[in-house]
């Protein structure tokens, strides 16, 4: 943590470039460093300080021939494959040979603590600025939400993490902080989200900023996680998760897209089903994770890098229920595409690549994507509600309606007449199939301590589950290792068991 703490001493804020109203908080880095003492003096500083908090969300999505950190939780499911031989970090996770030297984990840890550091600065300093009180409250709501999101990601990945809530300097007592009780981290997350919920944010925000819909949706997901492992708070927290998800549903502000093409249509950013996303902007902040999902050297793309970095295992795609639209060609996956030099020539790709993340315009013409990364979709809210409600009340009309909305779009028959236990696993399956390759599935595996056997289509214990290509999950894979450099720099950190 020493290296991170040093970065907290000064504030490298993105203050230079304002874009259009729909993405005004996407800013290029300004090379100037402003000290805390001379920076927080006017309303514009409050705004730019909060803008800077968002930036760290993008770091793990950076991708290339070395792989991409965002793929870490996908390879940990056993449902992802790769042809990118030099991306050794991917193989360490995929083959369950991971170590604390993995650069993916370091990227998440450093980037997200940097985001937390910027949030801590905003939360501490904005109240000292003379400005419109309602705007200040909204900005603080965004800062609290983002700090909660970063901590929620880190606590689930690493389990035993420092809890830093104040701006850091070389004189700070928390320069080398000890690891906190995981429940204390979750309590901060809920406290932060509660503050954000009361901050006067609009239900929706087409610019991509934090909205009330995003806050309540994340609260539902946090409560759902707290109900399961490792805290095991049970029914009371399933009830809280259902309550928050139901508030989002009953708001009437969100709905499912009519078709799956909208999931990777840049014109559909931040609206309708997309409740909250990581923001990108063509020509300015380009989502180069597109190169990781291109089949390896098949000459189908305008991108110069065709990495074959991640795609779905055939066993997973072929386990979808017969007739499930999501498994059909160019819905969630694709196996063929046209050659870049002759769009009438069809190329067999040799695997199930990820169509739901594929920016077709960028891939075929511009090599410059304008696509955002999905963080919270309305589909996730519906499935969270269905699962949590079923745990509390068993099968109800409302629980069936939520999960069947997902199935209806997939052109599947409605679920009906199931026991609580049968509906529970049916909802889990929908989560696996609907939310795949959006950094959700591994988190579900850990909170449930369950893994999906794609051969039997049944759920089995996480520990002892065998991936279809051989490796077997051990207890240590319930967490990722704390990065080596962090343990070396901070002697108060203890490495996770098994690493």
KAQUI-V967020 format. One line per field, one symbol per residue. ss: DSSP state (A for helix, B for strand, O for the rest). A space follows every 50 residues. Layout:
ss=???
This chain:
ss=OAAAAAAAAOBOOOOOOOOOAAAOOOOOOOOOOBOAAAAOOOAAAAAAAA AAAAAOOOAAAOBBOOBBAAAAAAAOOOOBBOOOOOOAAAAAAAOOOOOO OOAAAAAAAAAAAAAAAAAAAAAAAAAAOOOOAAAAAAAAAAAAAAAAAA AAAAAAAAOOOBOOOOOOOOOOOOOOOOBOOAAAAAAAAAAAAAAAAOOO OOOOOOOOOOOAAAAAAAAAAAAAAAAOOOOOOOAAAAAAAAAAAAAAAA AOOOOOOOOAAAAAOAAAOOOOOBBBBBOOBOOOBOOAAAAAAOOOOOOO OOOOOOOOOOBBOAAAAOOOOOOOAAAOBOOOBBBBBBBOOBBBBBBBBB BBBBAAAOOAAAAAAAOOOOOOBBBBBAAAAAAAAAAAAAAAAOOOAAAA AAAAAAAAAOOOOOOOOOOAAAAAAAAAAAAAAAOOOOOOAAAAAAAAOB BBBOOOOBBBBOOOOBOOOOOBOOAAAAOOOOOAAAAAAOOOOOOOOOO
